[in-house]
Amino acid sequence: MKTAPDRLRLALVSPRYAAGAAGGAENLIQQWAEKLAERGHEIEVLTTCAKNHFTWENQFPPGPGRVGGVRVTRFPVNHRDTVTHQRVQDRIAQAKALTLDEEEAWLDNGVTSDGLIHYLEENSSRFDTVIFAPYLFGLTYRGVAAVPEKAVLVPCLHNEPFAYLKTTEKLFSAARAVFFNTPGERDLAHSLFTIPREKSRVVGMGVEPPEEINPRRFTRKYGIRRPFIFYAGRREEGKNTPLLIEYFRLLQSIHDPAPQLDLVLAGSGPITVPGRAGRFVIDAGFLEEQQKWNAYGAAWAFCQPSINESFSIVLLESWLAGKPALVNERCPVTLSHCRLSGGGLWFRDYYEFEECVLYLLENPELAAAMGEAGREYVRKNYSWKAIIGKLETNLGEIRDRR
């Protein structure tokens, strides 16, 4: 990439970095760090020694190193009182009233690092701006509080119980600026908090396909002979993977004859395919990047059942492979993507899911047109050329207005 004319000095803070099976926020931070470093900006990533996002054990050695050409400094995760964390989290899920102290105890016993916060305080003069993502961690909450005048929050916000906490509102208020991934995420935040317009920016992440996509390589490897709906991502309750499996099981069991269609799941996580669904659900497991793109190319359609999305990289990737999408109407972000692009349909319950699938099966030309509309939407709005320029412009304006 060409070197940018105005050099920025940036720290990017994330609970994990280059730790494998990255979530959307971690992926975004890594992509931003690498793309900005390629542009000639001075970049340092600050993260923890954790690798596993369930246990948060310190597995990487602390200290500086390099990943993908970027300086990365790791710090140990604080001792976590998991009993306190789970007790408060259960109360949050039940929408019970909490004091500010209880909310902060939940954050502090989630993931934070005193060493990282101290490093920020001692070295803040080295950075024009410090970028924090996502919102849901004590590391972000304490980090923004340590350097509020330089803090840019990338919340990756979902419509979930944690979004309604006093600490979340306090975090949004403390940050100098908030960068959203999509207009839908921004609109959700503005419905929850009072955010001055000059603090609120929509940036996002660039999404681009590889040079080649080989669908036949994927179908041959897994012995797939029928059209299939594809899901890629974390296999967790929070991503609605069990819901998608159950909806597809019902679709196959209710209709006689059953639709000539399979469901292929890819990704890592605790959710496995139940035996009763094994006849029509194919578990591809964790796919390397090229394998994943080959699967997009081979798919008949892509389904994103999650309601907890602030961007949905996999949805945009599937559109770049020209596939129509099915998304959960209860997710403002993916619903907004579909409405703006014309690239897919949305469902609220099983009956609407069934109607969407059958409608696309009966109208293959329309399904193909939706896939092409999605492709154009991503090319126009989420190419790296468009995103990196927008990111640099916004970061430069924030630095210069201080």
N, C-alpha and C positions, 0 to 999 in steps of 0.2 A: 504493500500500500504506500501511497505517496505520503511524505511527512507533512504534518499539519503545520501551518505557518506560525501559530501562537502556542507555545509549549505550556502545557498544564502540569502541575505537580499534584498528584492524586493518591490518596489512600482509599482502598476498597475493603470493607469489613464484612465478612460473612462467617457464620458459625462453622461451616465446613468449606473446603476448597480442594478440588481435584482428588476427591476421596472415593470415587466410584459410585455408580447408581445415583447420580446427582439429581436433586429436585430442580424445579424450574428456576427458583431464585438463585441457587448455587450455579446453575448453568449460565444464567444471565450474567452474573458477576464475573465468571471466568471468561465468557465471550467478550464482555466489555473490556476487561483488563488486557486481554491479548490483542484485541483490535486497537485499543488506544495506545498500547506499547508499540505496535507496528507503525502507528502514525507518528511516533517520535515523542510521545508524552512520557513524563517521569512517573512510573507506576509502582506502587507497593501494595501488595495484598496482605491484610492482617487477618488471621484466622486462628482456629484452635488446633489442638493436636488430635481431635476426634476424627474417626473414620466412620463409625457406625452411628446412624442417626436414630437408632432405638436406644442404645446403651450410653452413648456419648462418652465412652471410655477414651482415655488418652493413649492413642496407638502410634501416632507419628512422633518423631523426636522434636522437641522444641528448638526454636532458633530459626535463623534465616536460611533460605535455599532458593532454588529457581525451578519454576514449573512452566513449560511452554514459553520460555524466554522472559518470564515475568518474575520479579523478586517477590518471594512469599515468605512471611515471617509467622511462625506458629507459636502459640502460647497454650499452656495447660488449661483445661477446663477446671473451674472451681469444684470443690467437693459438693455433691448434690444430695440434698435430703429428699429422696424420691417419694417417701411417705407423705411429707408435707405437700410436695408438688402434686401428687395424685389426688390427695384429699381436696385441695383447693380446685384442681381442675374438674373434679366431679361436681363441685358446687357451681362452677362456671357453666358446665354443660346443662345443669338443672336451672340455670338463670336465677340463682339465689344471690341476694345482695351481699357484697363483700366490701370491706374497708380498703382504703388505699394500701395500707400495710399488708393486708392479706394478698392483694393483687401483686404487690412487689415481691412478696415472699414466693409466690408462684413463679414469677419471672426469674428471680435469682436462683431458684432451685431447678429451673429448667436448664438453660445453658448460658453461662457467662464466664468471664475470665478476668480476674483482677489484674493479672499481668498485662493483658492486652490493653485494658483501660488505662493503666499506669503509663504504658508505652505511648499511647495516644496523647495523654496529658503532657508528657515530657517532650514529645516530638511534634506537637501540633503546628509549630512555626514552619516546619519543613513542607507542609502541605497547603495548597490553595483551598482544597475541598476534600472532605471525607465522606465517602458514599457508604451507606449502611443498607443491608438487605438480609432477610425480610423483617417485617415488623414484630414477629411473634416470639422474640427471644430477649432474655435479660441482657445479652450482649449488645443488642441494638438499643434497648432502652437506656442502659447505663452509658453506652458509647455516645449516643446523641446528647445526653445530659452533660457529658464531659467536654464536648466541643460544639455547642449548639450553633455558634456563629459560622461554623464551617461545615455543618452537617447537612447532607442531602439524603433524605429517606426514600428508599425504593421499597414500598411496603409489601407489594404482592398481596394486596388485600382481598379477602374473601368475605362473603356475607355469612359469618359464623359467630358463635357466642363471644369469642375473644375480641371481635371487632367492636363490641359494645362496652368494653371495660374502660374505667376511668384512666388507667395507665395508657391505653391506646390513644385516647383523646389527648392526654398530656404529651405523648410522644409526637403526635402530629403537630401539636402546637409548638413544641420546642425546636423542631427541625427548621433550618433556614429555608429549605425548599423541599418539595415532594415531587418525585418523578414517578409517574404512573406508566404502566405498560400499554393500556388501552383506554379509549374514551369510556368504556363501560366501567372499568375499575375506578376511574376518576369520578364518574357520576355517583357511584356507590359511596365513595369517601365523602363527597360533598353533601350527600343525603344524611350522613352521620355526624360530620364535624363542620365547624366554621373554618374554612381555609381561605385566606386571602387569595384572590385570583393570581397575583404576581408570584405566589409561592407554588402554584400548581402547574405542572408541565406534563405533557404526554410524550414519552420517548419510545420505549419498547426495545425490542431486540431484533436483530437481523436474522432472517431465516433463508437459507439458500440450499438447493439440492446439490448432490455430488455430480461429477461430470457424466456418470453413467448409472442407470438404474436397470437391473436385470431381473425382471419378475420371474422368469422361468427357473432361474437358479434357486429362488426361494421355494417355489412350488415343488420342484423336483426333490429338494432336500427333505421336505416334510410330507411328501406323498399326497399333496393336496390336488384333488381333481375337480372340485366344485367351486363356484364363486363363494367368496367369504367376506364377512364383515370383520374388520381388523380393529383391535384395541392395542395401543402401546402406552406404557406408563407404569407407575407404581401400582402394585397389586395390593390395595388396602381398602378397608371399609370406607375411609374418608374419600376415596376416589370412586366409590360406588361400583367397584368391580363385581362384588357378589350380586348386585342389582342387575347388572348387564347379563351375567350368566343366567340368572333366574328368568329374566325377560326372554332371553333367547330359548331357554328350555321350554317355556310356555308356548312360544311361537311354534316350536317344532311339535309339541305334544297336542296342541289344540286343533291344528289343521290336518285334514286328511284329504289328499296327500299333503305331507309336510313340504314346506318350501325347499327347493334344491339349493340350500345355502348353509354354509358353516360359519362358525365364529372362531377366530384365531386370536389368542391372547399372547402378548409379549410383554416382558418386563420382570422386575424383581419385587418381592414382597411376600407376606405371609399367606395370601389368598391362593388356594389351589382349586383345581377343577373338581367338583364333586362327582362321584361315580355315576350318578344318574344322568349327568350331562355329558359324559365322556363320549357318547356316540356322535355328537355333533359339535363339540367344543374341542379345539386343538390347542394344546399348550406348547407354545414355541419357546418358552423360557426367556432368558435374557439374550437379547440380540445385539451383536456388535453393530456399529453405526451403518456400515454398508449393507448388512443383512436387513436392518430395519428399513432402509430405503427400498431395498428389493421387495420387502413385504408390502410397503405402501403401493409400489407399482403393480403388484399382483392382486391387491385387494379389489373387491367390488365397491365397497364403501368403507368409510371410517366412522367409528362411533366413539364419542367422548361423553360418558355418562356422568362425569363428575360435576358437582355444583361448586366445588372449591377451586376455582381457577381464576388467576389474575391475568393470564396471557394465553396459555395452552399452546406450547411449542409444537406438540405432536399434531394438533389440529391443523396448524398452518403448514407443517411439513406434508401432511397428507394432501392438502390442497395443491401444493407444488407438484405432487405426483398426479394431479388431475382427478382426484376422487371426491365424490359427493360426501357430505357429512351428515351425521345424526348427532344432535347435542341435547343436553338436558335443559329444558326451558327455565328451570330454577337457577341456572347459572347466568348472571347478567352479562358476563364477559363473552362466553361462547355464543350466547344468544345474539349479542350485539355483532359479533364477527359474522354470524350467518345472515343477519338482516342486512348488514352493510354490503356484504359480498354477493348475496344470492347463491351462496355455495352449498347450502344444505337446509335440512328441516329440523324441527325441534319437537320434543315430546315432554309431557308432564307426568304420564303414568303408562302402565303397560299397554292400554288400549290405543293410546296415541303412538307409542313405539311401534306396535303392530301395524297400524295404519300407514305410518311413514315407510316402513320396510316394504310392505306390499305395494304401495303407490310407486316407489322407485323401481321395484321389480317389474311392474306393469308398464312403466314408462322409461325404457332404457335411454331413449334419446334425451329426455329431460334430465335424467341422472347424469349423463355425460356432459350436458350443458352446465349443470351445477358445478361439476368438477372443474370445468374450464373457467367458470366465473370465479371460483375460489382461487384458482391459480393466478388469475389476473389481479385479484385483490391483494394477494401476498406480494406479488412482484412489484406492484405500485406502492404499497405502503410499508412493506417490511423487508426490503432489500437492505443489505449492509451499507450500500452507498447512501441510501436515504437516512438510515438510522444513525450512522456514525457522524454524519454532518449535523444532524439534529442534536445529538448528544454533545458534541464539541461546542456548538453554538450556545446551548443552554448552560453548560458548565462555565464557559467563558463569561457569559452575562452575569452569572451568580458571583463569580470571582470579582469581576470589575465593579459590581454595584456595592461591594462591601466597604 
